[in-house]
Amino acid sequence: MDAELLELQRQLEAAQSARSSVRLSERNVVELVQKLQERGIIDFELLHTTSGKEYITSDHLKHEIKMEIKKRGRASLVDLSDILGVDLYHVERQSQKVVADDPSLMLINGEIMSQSYWDTVTEEINEKLQERSQIALAEIAAQLHIGSELVVNILEPRLGTIVKGRLEGGQLYTPAYVSRITAMVRGAARGITVPTNLPSVWNSLQLQLQEMHGASGVSVEGSFFQSIFNGLLKEGVVLGSVRAGVQWTPAVFAHAQKESVDAFFSQNSYIGYEVLQKLAIPQPKQYLEARYPDGIALEAVFVHPSVVDMLDAAVGDTIENGQWIDALSVLPSYITGPDATKILSLCPSLQKAIKSSKAVVFGESCVFSNAFIKGIFDRLEKEMDSFGIKHSAGQGKPSNMSSEHRIGSDGKDLGDNDTSSIGASSDKGPKKKRGKVSGSAKGAAVEKDDDNEESIPVKGKKAHRKNKDAGSSGDAKHGGKKASEKTKEDNTNIFPDDLIEQKVLTVAPELEELGGSDDLNGPLKLLSSHLRPMLMDAWMKKRNTMLSENAERRRRLLDNLQKQLDEAVLDMQLYEKSLDVFEDDPATSAILHKHLLRTMGAPVVDKILLTLHKDNKLKNGMDVEDSEENVQLSTADRTSLAKDLPGSLSVKAQALAETLEGKRFDSFMDALRDTAEESGLLFKKLDKRLERSMLHSYRKDLTAQVSSENDPISFLPKVVALLFLQAYNKALQAPGRAVGAVIALLKDKIPAPTYKVLADYHSTTVKVLALQAAATEDGEDCATDRMLERKEDLEERLMPELKSLVLGTSKE
């Protein structure tokens, strides 16, 4: 066999060394190969080399790539292209086929690497790791000129086999080093007794490692510590809990927390959330609700159900006994208002009482039984008249008088004449006969002329006021809603909270401990608000009852005022006509104007103001004492009463009161007419027929008085008034100091003998009065004697003579 091989070798060598008789050029060879490919003799792919002088098959290229990889373990495609002399495109194609056929190879980033290569590399890495205890993946990647991800992929399957170490956080550590770090982490975790932030612990361990190994020591990432810690926690080597991955709470601390919370809660039946916050429990309310399901979580504290039971018993007793209670006085001091409100809402007895309307809660913590509130209300209702209520509803105009209030006048004379004035009645007569001079004349005139009486028109205001005071029927149709809202607002203002609070504290002084009224939501303020509608209802019922009772009283009161006003107005119009006679004598005219204002105007104004004031009170449901006495008012009293009247009536009444201080009686009459018109009263007008009738009666009565008068002093003004009536056919009322001027005016109007006797009578009367005054002041007997002598002369000589002259003239 060996001989045959040797023979074949010699033949091959001879064939190779023999010279060919036919030589082909490179071109011929190329054409020949192409011809063979066209005929299909060469049916496989031929690849050109980069030199263009050689052909190579794909299989042979693949074989050479495999051989190169086997020899080098790691080969770049670019390098293979240069080494094999084949274009990079063909090398890439064949390399992909080689890698696809062999699982132990990989093509990454233009390089073919074998597993044997990686085994060799990882063995080298392991040797370095054992020497240095730690190697960074970045360093390995830089040395091998590959990415870190590839390094991780290569190392992970070989950890624990070829590579004796642990891969963590981009670092390779030896088992010994890992054990050492594990011991450090375990010791640190077990040494911590309070909640701690783990990154700060890892920073401390890193500083410790740097101190131990210096600047060249191994750097350990925090994630490595965290990974070791998580493993220890999972294995149960360290006990505790981790929140958010970084907050470590040791089991010993959690145990101490639970014991502290349990001890405090069991001893006090409550625990504040701030206590748990001091114990580093992050969500105290949720923690307590989970630990004590039966407990009650309030705003500031967590309480035991026994606190609710205690308060429920106290509230139940309070409601049963008809009292009130402040829950804060029963609950511990650590419970505030909002918490007390929640506890009250959990009391079964209170909820039952509220549903059955037996109790109500005011403010945050005060429980009032309805029996207690009813007791306060009953006492306030009894004292309601002492509240000093301002009747806002009475600020409007008083009701107009109906037609039944405008009947004929047969009442009492308002203006009693003084003894020193002309036309005044004698003081010696009975009270019933005082004022008879004008009263009887008016009475007769009214009886005769009822059908002919006239009144001053009211210019449409009467109907307006009547509708307004009758309930505003027009407003009810067009503006009833606004009226009702205004009435509601006025009624609310009748009992202000401050007033109710004062009265409540008066009848229940123990409520002062609830504090003042500054707090709008305070118990006392809310109690007052609760009582207001009750008091309003009671007041309205009482007021309505009083109004119905007062309706008849008002009718009688206004009827009487209308009657007296009719008399007074007719009298004043009658006497006012005599003032025209004295227009040429300003001094006497001023005296007569003021005299009429004082003697006739003032009583009428007083009567009107007092009556309208009573009517206003009666209209608003107030009780008024019945009094028929004529009260003389001062200027201040008149102004005060006028201001108390409602609306425009008050303005007119004040103007009327001011005219009494003026100098013109006609201005007074105008103001009186306006006031009567505004109040709805009739103002009778003196017509010619009525005037004649009144003058006839006045003359008849005055003649009778002159005939029957025996007092020489009182005789003079009456006889002068009679003579003035005979001369001018006008009724006169004048004070004593104006008698002289009246007598002088009569000089040309009466017979000379009568005037002579009248003048003599007047001068003698003046002297008698002067002597009487002197005797009273000085007490001189001579003055008294002279006064008696002259008075005797009046009685025995002058008065009979004057009576004869005057009465004789009157009869004629």
C-alpha positions in Angstrom: 0.0 0.0 0.0 2.8 2.4 0.8 4.6 1.5 -2.4 1.5 2.4 -4.4 1.2 5.7 -2.7 4.8 6.5 -3.3 4.3 5.6 -7.0 1.4 7.9 -7.3 3.3 10.7 -5.7 6.1 10.2 -8.3 3.7 10.3 -11.2 2.1 13.5 -9.8 5.4 15.1 -9.5 6.4 14.1 -13.0 3.1 15.4 -14.4 3.6 18.7 -12.6 7.2 19.1 -13.7 6.5 18.2 -17.3 6.0 21.1 -19.7 2.7 21.3 -21.5 2.9 21.4 -25.2 -0.2 23.8 -25.2 -0.1 27.0 -23.2 -3.4 29.0 -22.4 -3.5 32.6 -21.6 -5.5 34.0 -18.6 -8.1 35.3 -21.1 -8.5 31.9 -22.6 -8.9 30.3 -19.3 -11.6 32.8 -18.3 -13.4 32.1 -21.6 -13.0 28.4 -21.1 -14.5 28.6 -17.6 -17.4 30.6 -18.9 -17.9 28.1 -21.7 -18.0 25.3 -19.2 -20.6 27.1 -17.1 -22.7 27.8 -20.2 -22.7 24.1 -21.1 -23.5 23.2 -17.5 -20.4 21.2 -17.0 -19.6 23.5 -14.0 -22.9 23.6 -12.2 -21.7 25.2 -9.0 -21.0 28.9 -8.1 -17.5 30.2 -8.6 -16.4 33.3 -6.8 -13.7 35.7 -7.9 -10.9 36.6 -5.6 -10.1 40.3 -5.1 -6.9 39.8 -7.3 -9.1 38.6 -10.1 -6.6 35.8 -11.0 -8.2 33.0 -9.0 -11.6 31.3 -8.7 -13.0 29.9 -5.4 -16.1 27.9 -4.7 -18.6 28.9 -2.0 -18.1 25.7 -0.1 -14.4 26.3 -0.1 -15.0 29.9 1.1 -17.2 28.6 3.9 -14.5 26.0 4.8 -11.8 28.6 5.0 -14.1 30.9 7.2 -14.7 28.0 9.6 -11.0 27.2 9.7 -10.2 30.8 10.4 -12.7 31.0 13.2 -11.6 27.8 14.7 -8.0 29.1 14.7 -8.8 32.6 16.1 -12.1 32.1 18.0 -13.2 35.6 17.0 -12.9 37.1 13.6 -14.1 40.3 12.0 -15.7 40.0 8.6 -13.5 42.8 7.3 -10.4 40.9 8.5 -11.7 37.7 6.9 -12.2 39.5 3.6 -8.6 40.7 3.6 -7.2 37.4 4.7 -9.1 35.2 2.2 -8.9 37.7 -0.6 -12.6 37.6 -1.3 -15.0 40.5 -1.6 -16.6 41.5 1.8 -20.1 40.9 0.3 -19.3 37.2 -0.4 -17.7 36.9 3.0 -20.8 38.3 4.8 -23.1 35.9 2.9 -21.1 32.9 3.6 -20.5 33.9 7.2 -24.3 34.2 7.8 -24.6 30.6 6.5 -21.8 29.4 8.7 -23.3 31.0 11.8 -26.8 29.7 10.9 -25.4 26.2 10.5 -23.4 26.2 13.8 -25.2 27.2 17.0 -21.9 27.7 18.8 -21.2 30.7 16.7 -22.7 34.2 16.8 -22.5 37.2 14.4 -22.5 40.4 16.3 -21.6 43.9 15.0 -19.7 42.5 12.0 -17.8 39.9 14.1 -18.1 36.1 14.3 -17.5 34.8 17.8 -17.4 31.2 19.0 -18.5 29.9 22.4 -15.0 28.6 23.0 -13.8 32.1 22.6 -16.2 33.3 25.3 -15.2 30.4 27.5 -11.6 31.5 27.2 -12.5 35.2 27.8 -14.7 34.4 30.9 -11.9 32.3 32.3 -9.6 35.3 32.0 -12.3 37.5 33.6 -12.6 35.1 36.5 -8.9 35.1 37.1 -8.9 38.9 37.2 -12.0 38.9 39.5 -10.4 36.6 42.0 -7.4 38.8 42.1 -9.3 42.1 42.4 -12.6 40.9 44.2 -14.6 43.2 41.9 -14.6 44.2 38.2 -16.8 46.7 36.5 -18.7 45.5 33.4 -17.8 48.8 31.7 -14.1 47.9 32.0 -14.6 44.5 30.5 -16.7 45.9 27.7 -14.0 48.5 26.9 -11.3 45.8 26.9 -13.2 43.5 24.6 -14.6 46.3 22.4 -18.1 45.2 22.9 -21.2 46.6 24.5 -22.1 46.2 28.2 -25.3 44.3 27.3 -23.3 41.7 25.4 -21.0 41.3 28.3 -24.0 40.7 30.6 -25.4 38.2 28.2 -22.1 36.3 28.0 -21.4 36.4 31.8 -24.9 35.5 33.2 -25.0 31.9 31.9 -21.4 31.3 33.1 -21.9 32.8 36.6 -21.3 30.1 39.2 -19.5 27.8 36.7 -16.6 29.5 34.9 -17.0 32.8 36.6 -17.0 32.4 40.4 -18.8 35.7 41.4 -22.0 37.7 41.5 -23.2 40.2 39.0 -24.9 43.2 40.6 -25.4 46.8 39.4 -22.9 46.7 36.6 -20.3 45.1 38.9 -18.8 41.6 39.3 -18.1 40.6 42.9 -16.5 37.5 44.3 -18.5 35.3 46.7 -16.3 36.2 49.6 -16.8 39.9 49.0 -20.6 39.3 48.7 -20.6 37.5 52.0 -18.7 40.3 53.6 -21.2 42.9 52.3 -24.1 40.7 53.3 -22.7 40.6 56.8 -22.4 44.4 56.9 -26.0 44.9 55.6 -27.4 42.3 58.0 -25.6 44.0 60.9 -26.8 47.4 60.0 -30.4 46.3 59.5 -30.5 44.5 62.8 -28.8 47.5 64.6 -31.6 49.9 63.4 -34.4 50.3 66.0 -36.3 53.3 64.5 -37.7 53.9 61.1 -34.8 54.8 58.8 -34.3 55.8 55.2 -32.3 52.9 53.6 -30.3 55.1 51.1 -28.8 56.9 54.0 -27.8 53.6 55.5 -26.2 52.5 52.2 -24.3 55.8 52.1 -22.9 55.1 55.5 -21.8 51.6 54.5 -20.1 53.0 51.4 -18.2 55.5 53.5 -17.2 52.8 55.9 -15.8 50.7 53.0 -13.8 53.6 51.7 -12.3 54.2 55.1 -11.3 50.5 55.3 -9.8 50.2 51.8 -8.8 53.8 51.0 -9.4 55.6 47.8 -8.5 52.5 45.8 -11.0 50.4 47.5 -13.9 48.7 45.8 -16.8 50.9 45.1 -20.2 49.4 45.9 -23.4 50.7 44.4 -26.5 51.4 46.6 -28.5 49.0 44.5 -26.2 46.1 45.5 -26.8 46.9 49.2 -30.6 47.1 48.5 -30.5 43.8 46.6 -28.7 42.0 49.5 -31.1 43.6 52.0 -34.2 42.5 50.0 -32.8 39.0 50.0 -32.2 39.0 53.8 -35.7 40.4 54.3 -37.3 37.7 52.1 -35.4 35.0 53.9 -36.5 36.4 57.3 -32.9 37.1 58.4 -34.0 40.6 59.3 -37.6 41.5 60.5 -39.5 44.6 59.7 -41.3 46.2 56.8 -40.3 48.4 53.9 -42.6 51.3 52.7 -42.1 52.7 49.2 -39.0 50.6 48.9 -36.8 52.9 50.9 -38.4 53.5 54.3 -37.4 50.7 56.7 -39.3 50.1 59.9 -37.7 47.4 62.1 -40.1 44.9 63.7 -38.9 45.8 67.1 -40.0 49.4 66.5 -43.4 48.3 65.1 -43.8 46.1 68.2 -43.0 49.0 70.5 -45.4 51.2 68.5 -48.3 48.8 69.0 -47.5 48.4 72.7 -47.5 52.1 73.2 -50.7 52.7 71.3 -52.5 49.8 73.1 -51.3 51.0 76.5 -52.5 54.6 76.0 -55.8 53.6 74.4 -56.7 51.1 77.0 -55.9 53.5 79.9 -57.6 56.6 78.4 -60.2 55.3 76.1 -58.9 57.7 73.5 -55.7 58.5 71.7 -54.8 61.6 69.7 -53.4 61.5 66.2 -50.5 63.6 67.3 -49.4 60.8 69.6 -49.2 58.4 66.7 -47.3 61.0 64.7 -44.8 61.2 67.4 -44.5 57.5 67.2 -43.7 57.9 63.5 -46.9 56.2 62.4 -47.6 57.9 59.1 -51.4 57.6 58.7 -52.7 57.6 62.2 -56.4 57.5 61.4 -56.2 54.6 59.0 -53.8 52.8 61.4 -56.3 53.1 64.3 -59.3 52.2 62.2 -57.6 49.0 61.1 -56.3 48.1 64.6 -59.5 49.0 66.4 -62.5 48.4 64.1 -65.0 49.3 66.9 -63.4 52.6 67.7 -64.6 56.0 66.4 -62.3 58.1 64.3 -62.9 61.9 65.0 -61.1 64.9 63.6 -58.5 65.2 66.3 -58.7 62.0 68.3 -59.7 58.4 68.2 -62.1 57.3 71.0 -63.5 54.2 72.4 -67.2 53.4 72.0 -67.6 53.8 75.8 -67.3 57.6 75.4 -70.4 57.6 73.2 -72.2 55.5 75.8 -71.3 57.9 78.5 -72.5 60.9 76.6 -75.7 59.1 75.4 -76.7 58.4 79.0 -76.1 62.0 80.0 -78.1 63.3 77.0 -80.9 60.9 77.7 -81.2 62.1 81.3 -81.2 65.7 80.2 -84.0 65.2 77.6 -86.0 63.2 80.1 -85.7 65.9 82.8 -86.5 68.7 80.3 -83.1 70.5 80.7 -80.2 71.3 78.5 -76.6 70.1 78.4 -73.3 71.1 76.8 -71.7 67.9 75.6 -68.2 69.4 76.1 -68.9 69.6 79.8 -69.5 65.8 79.9 -66.8 64.7 77.4 -63.1 64.8 78.2 -61.2 68.0 77.7 -59.4 66.7 74.7 -62.6 66.5 72.6 -63.3 69.8 70.8 -66.5 71.2 69.2 -66.5 69.4 65.8 -65.6 66.1 67.5 -68.4 66.6 70.0 -70.8 67.1 67.1 -69.9 63.8 65.6 -70.2 62.0 68.9 -73.6 63.5 69.4 -74.7 62.2 66.0 -73.8 58.7 67.3 -76.0 58.9 70.4 -79.1 56.8 69.9 -81.2 58.7 72.5 -80.5 62.0 70.9 -81.3 60.8 67.4 -84.5 59.3 68.7 -85.4 62.5 70.5 -84.7 64.7 67.4 -86.9 62.5 65.3 -89.7 62.7 67.8 -89.2 66.5 68.2 -88.2 66.2 71.8 -84.8 67.9 71.5 -82.7 70.0 69.2 -78.9 70.7 68.9 -77.6 74.2 68.8 -74.1 75.0 67.9 -71.5 72.2 67.9 -72.3 70.6 71.3 -75.3 72.0 73.1 -78.5 69.9 73.4 -81.7 71.5 74.4 -84.8 69.6 75.3 -88.0 71.0 73.7 -89.5 71.1 77.2 -86.7 73.5 78.3 -87.2 75.7 75.2 -91.0 75.6 75.8 -90.4 76.8 79.4 -88.2 79.7 78.3 -90.8 80.6 75.6 -93.6 80.6 78.1 -91.8 82.9 80.4 -90.8 85.2 77.5 -94.3 85.2 76.2 -95.6 86.4 79.6 -93.0 89.2 79.6 -93.5 90.1 76.0 -95.2 93.4 76.9 -91.9 94.5 78.6 -89.8 94.0 75.5 -90.3 97.6 74.4 -91.2 96.4 70.8 -91.2 99.0 68.1 -94.2 98.2 65.9 -92.8 98.6 62.5 -96.2 97.9 61.0 -97.4 101.0 62.7 -95.1 103.3 60.9 -97.5 103.7 58.1 -100.5 106.0 57.9 -103.5 105.3 60.2 -106.6 103.9 58.7 -109.0 106.4 57.2 -112.2 107.0 59.2 -115.2 105.3 57.5 -118.4 107.1 56.9 -119.7 106.0 60.3 -117.0 108.0 61.9 -118.2 111.2 60.3 -121.6 111.6 62.1 -123.0 114.9 63.4 -121.3 116.6 66.3 -123.0 116.8 69.6 -120.1 116.2 71.9 -118.2 118.3 74.4 -116.6 121.6 73.7 -112.8 121.3 73.4 -111.9 125.0 74.2 -113.1 126.1 77.6 -112.9 129.9 77.6 -111.0 131.6 80.5 -112.9 134.0 82.8 -111.1 137.0 81.6 -112.0 136.7 77.9 -115.0 138.1 76.0 -117.7 135.5 75.5 -116.4 133.3 78.4 -118.8 131.6 80.7 -119.0 132.3 84.4 -116.8 130.3 86.7 -119.6 130.1 89.1 -121.7 127.9 86.8 -121.5 124.1 86.9 -118.8 122.5 84.7 -121.4 121.1 82.4 -122.5 124.6 81.5 -119.0 125.9 80.8 -118.7 126.8 77.1 -122.4 126.9 76.7 -122.1 130.2 74.8 -120.6 128.5 71.8 -121.7 124.9 72.5 -125.4 125.5 72.6 -125.3 127.7 69.6 -123.5 125.1 67.6 -125.7 122.4 68.8 -128.8 124.2 67.6 -127.2 125.1 64.3 -126.1 121.5 63.7 -129.5 120.2 64.4 -131.1 122.5 61.9 -128.5 122.3 59.2 -127.4 118.7 59.0 -128.5 118.5 55.5 -126.5 121.5 54.4 -123.2 120.7 56.0 -120.1 121.1 53.9 -116.6 119.6 54.3 -113.2 120.5 52.9 -112.3 118.1 50.0 -109.5 115.5 50.7 -108.1 115.7 47.2 -108.1 111.9 46.7 -105.6 111.1 49.5 -108.4 109.7 51.7 -109.1 106.8 49.3 -105.4 106.1 48.9 -104.9 105.9 52.7 -108.0 103.8 53.1 -106.8 101.2 50.7 -103.4 101.3 52.2 -104.6 100.8 55.8 -107.3 98.3 54.8 -104.6 95.9 53.6 -103.8 97.4 50.2 -106.2 95.4 48.1 -104.7 96.9 45.0 -101.2 95.9 46.1 -102.4 92.5 46.7 -103.3 92.2 43.1 -100.3 93.9 41.6 -97.6 93.9 44.2 -98.6 91.4 46.8 -95.4 89.6 46.8 -93.3 92.6 47.5 -95.7 93.6 50.3 -95.5 90.2 51.9 -91.7 90.2 51.7 -91.6 93.6 53.3 -94.0 92.6 56.0 -92.0 89.5 56.7 -88.8 91.6 57.0 -90.5 94.1 59.3 -91.9 91.2 61.4 -88.4 89.8 61.7 -87.0 93.1 62.9 -89.6 93.2 65.7 -87.6 90.7 67.8 -83.9 91.3 67.1 -81.6 88.5 68.2 -79.8 90.8 70.7 -83.1 91.6 72.5 -84.1 87.9 72.6 -80.7 87.0 74.0 -81.0 89.5 76.8 -84.4 88.3 77.7 -83.3 84.6 77.5 -80.4 85.4 79.9 -82.8 87.1 82.2 -85.1 84.1 82.5 -82.3 81.5 82.3 -79.1 83.0 83.8 -77.3 79.6 83.6 -77.0 80.0 79.8 -74.4 82.8 80.3 -71.7 80.1 80.3 -72.4 79.6 76.6 -70.7 82.9 75.9 -71.7 86.1 74.2 -73.5 86.7 70.9 -70.4 87.5 68.8 -70.4 84.0 67.4 -73.1 83.9 64.7 -73.2 80.1 65.1 -73.1 80.1 68.9 -75.7 78.2 70.8 -77.2 81.3 72.4 -77.5 83.0 69.0 -79.1 79.9 67.5 -81.5 79.5 70.4 -82.6 83.1 70.0 -83.1 82.5 66.3 -85.1 79.4 67.2 -87.3 81.3 69.6 -87.9 84.3 67.3 -90.6 82.6 65.0 -92.3 81.2 68.1 -92.3 84.7 69.7 -93.5 86.2 66.4 -96.4 83.8 66.2 -97.4 84.5 69.8 -97.0 88.2 69.3 -99.0 88.1 66.1 -101.8 86.1 67.7 -101.9 88.5 70.6 -101.7 91.4 68.3 -104.5 90.1 66.1 -106.6 89.4 69.2 -105.9 92.9 70.4 -106.7 94.4 67.0 -110.0 92.7 66.9 -110.8 93.9 70.4 -109.5 97.4 69.6 -111.5 97.8 66.4 -114.6 98.9 68.3 -112.5 101.1 70.6 -111.0 102.8 67.6 -114.4 103.4 66.1 -115.7 105.0 69.3 -112.4 107.0 69.8 -112.5 108.4 66.3 -116.2 109.1 66.4 -115.7 111.1 69.5 -112.8 113.0 68.0 -114.8 113.8 64.8 -117.7 115.1 66.9 -115.4 117.3 69.0 -113.5 118.4 66.0 -116.7 119.4 64.2 -117.7 121.6 67.2 -114.3 123.2 67.6 -113.8 123.8 63.8 -117.2 125.6 63.5 -116.5 127.6 66.7 -113.1 128.6 65.5 -114.3 129.6 62.0 -117.1 131.7 63.7 -114.7 133.5 66.0 -112.1 133.8 63.2 -114.4 136.1 61.2 -114.2 138.8 64.0 -110.5 139.1 63.5 -111.0 140.9 60.2 -112.5 143.9 62.1 -109.1 144.5 63.7 -106.8 144.4 60.7 -106.2 148.1 60.9 -105.1 147.7 64.6 -102.0 145.4 64.4 -101.4 145.4 68.1 -104.9 144.4 69.0 -105.0 141.9 66.1 -101.9 140.2 67.3 -103.4 139.9 70.8 -106.6 138.4 69.5 -104.8 135.9 67.2 -102.6 134.7 70.0 -105.7 134.5 72.3 -107.6 132.3 69.9 -104.5 130.1 69.4 -104.1 129.6 73.1 -107.7 129.3 74.2 -109.2 127.4 71.2 -106.3 126.1 69.0 -104.2 124.5 71.7 -107.0 122.3 73.2 -107.9 121.1 69.7 -104.4 120.2 68.8 -103.9 118.4 72.1 -107.0 116.4 71.6 -106.1 115.5 68.0 -102.6 114.4 68.8 -103.6 112.4 71.9 -106.4 110.7 70.0 -104.3 109.9 66.9 -101.6 108.6 69.2 -104.0 106.3 70.9 -105.5 105.2 67.6 -102.0 104.4 66.2 -101.4 102.2 69.3 -104.7 100.5 69.0 -104.2 99.8 65.3 -101.0 98.0 66.1 -102.5 95.8 68.7 -101.3 97.7 71.7 -103.4 98.1 74.8 -104.4 101.7 75.7 -106.1 102.9 78.8 -109.4 104.7 78.2 -109.3 108.2 79.4 -111.7 111.1 78.8 -109.7 113.7 80.6 -108.5 116.8 78.7 -104.8 116.9 79.1 -102.9 120.2 78.5 -99.7 119.4 76.7 -96.5 121.3 76.5 -94.8 122.3 73.3 -92.3 119.5 73.7 -95.0 117.0 74.4 -96.9 118.0 71.2 -93.7 117.7 69.1 -92.9 114.3 70.6 -96.4 112.9 69.9 -96.4 114.3 66.4 -93.1 112.7 65.6 -94.4 109.3 66.8 -97.2 109.4 64.2 -96.6 107.5 60.9 -95.4 108.9 57.6 -96.6 112.2 56.2 -99.1 112.5 59.0 -96.2 113.1 61.3 -95.0 115.9 59.1 -98.4 117.6 59.0 -98.9 117.2 62.7 -95.5 118.7 63.5 -96.4 121.7 61.3 -99.7 122.0 63.1 -98.0 122.0 66.5 -95.6 124.7 65.3 -98.4 127.1 64.3 -99.4 127.3 67.9 -96.2 129.2 68.5 -96.9 131.5 65.6 -98.9 134.8 65.4 -101.6 134.0 62.9 -104.8 132.1 63.5 -105.5 131.7 59.8 -102.1 129.8 59.4 -103.2 127.5 62.3 -106.5 126.8 60.5 -104.8 125.9 57.3 -102.4 123.5 59.2 -105.4 122.0 61.0 -107.2 121.5 57.7 -104.1 119.7 56.3 -103.7 117.5 59.3 -107.4 116.5 59.4 -107.3 115.8 55.6 -104.1 113.6 56.1 -105.6 111.7 59.0 -108.9 111.1 57.2 -111.0 113.4 59.4 -113.7 115.7 58.1 -113.1 119.5 58.3 -116.5 121.2 58.3 -116.9 124.5 56.5 -119.0 127.2 58.0 -121.5 128.3 55.4 -123.8 131.4 55.6 -126.8 129.5 56.7 -125.0 127.7 59.5 -123.2 130.9 60.5 -126.6 132.7 60.9 -128.0 129.9 63.0 -124.9 129.8 65.2 -124.9 133.6 65.6 -128.6 133.5 66.6 -128.0 130.9 69.2 -124.8 132.7 70.4 -126.7 136.0 70.7 -129.5 134.3 72.7 -127.2 132.6 75.1 -125.0 135.6 75.5 -128.0 137.8 76.2 -129.1 135.3 78.9 -125.7 135.3 80.5 -125.5 139.1 80.5 -129.0 139.3 82.1 -128.1 136.7 84.8 -124.6 137.8 85.5 -124.1 139.3 89.1 -120.3 139.5 89.2 -119.3 143.0 88.1 -115.8 141.8 86.9 -117.2 138.9 84.8 -120.0 141.1 83.5 -117.7 143.4 81.5 -116.3 140.9 78.9 -119.8 139.4 78.3 -121.5 142.7 77.8 -118.7 143.9 75.5 -119.0 140.6 73.4 -122.8 141.2 73.2 -122.3 144.8 72.1 -119.7 143.7 69.5 -122.2 141.1 68.2 -124.9 143.7 67.9 -122.6 146.2 66.2 -120.7 143.9 63.7 -122.8 140.7 63.7 -119.7 138.7 64.5 -118.8 136.5 67.5 -115.8 137.8 69.4 -113.5 136.2 72.0 -110.9 138.5 73.4 -108.6 138.6 76.5 -109.0 141.3 79.2 -106.2 143.4 77.9 -107.9 143.8 74.5 -111.3 144.9 76.0 -110.2 148.6 75.9 -109.4 148.4 72.2 -112.7 146.7 71.5 -114.7 149.4 73.5 -112.8 152.1 71.5 -113.8 150.4 68.3 -117.5 150.4 69.4 -117.6 154.1 70.0 -119.1 154.9 66.7 -121.2 151.7 66.5 -123.3 152.0 69.7 -125.4 154.9 71.2 -123.4 157.6 73.0 -125.1 157.0 76.4 -124.3 153.4 76.2 -120.7 154.0 75.1 -120.3 156.6 78.0 -121.6 154.1 80.6 -119.5 151.3 79.1 -116.3 153.4 79.1 -117.0 154.5 82.7 -117.7 150.8 83.6 -114.5 149.7 82.0 -112.3 152.4 83.7 -113.8 151.6 87.0 -113.3 147.8 86.5 -109.6 148.5 85.7 -109.2 150.5 88.9 -110.9 147.8 90.9 -108.6 145.1 89.5 -105.5 147.3 90.1 -106.6 148.0 93.7 -107.3 144.3 94.2 -103.8 143.5 93.0 -102.2 146.1 95.2 -104.2 144.9 98.3 -103.1 141.3 97.6 -99.4 142.2 97.2 -99.0 144.9 99.9 -101.8 143.9 102.2 -102.8 147.6 102.7 -106.3 148.1 104.3 -106.8 151.5 102.6 -106.4 149.9 99.1 -108.9 147.2 100.1 -111.4 149.8 101.2 -111.1 151.8 98.0 -111.4 148.6 96.0 -114.6 147.6 97.8 -116.0 151.1 97.3 -115.5 151.1 93.6 -116.8 147.5 93.3 -119.9 148.5 95.2 -120.3 151.4 92.7 -120.1 148.9 89.9 -122.7 146.6 91.4 -125.2 149.2 92.5 -125.0 151.9 89.8 -123.1 151.1 86.7 -124.0 147.4 86.1 -127.7 147.9 86.4 -127.6 151.0 84.2 -125.4 149.2 81.5 -127.7 146.1 81.6 -130.7 148.3 81.0 -129.1 150.0 78.1 -127.6 146.9 76.5 -130.5 144.6 77.0 -133.0 147.2 75.9 -131.0 147.7 72.7 -130.8 143.9 72.3 -134.6 143.6 72.6 -135.2 146.3 70.1 
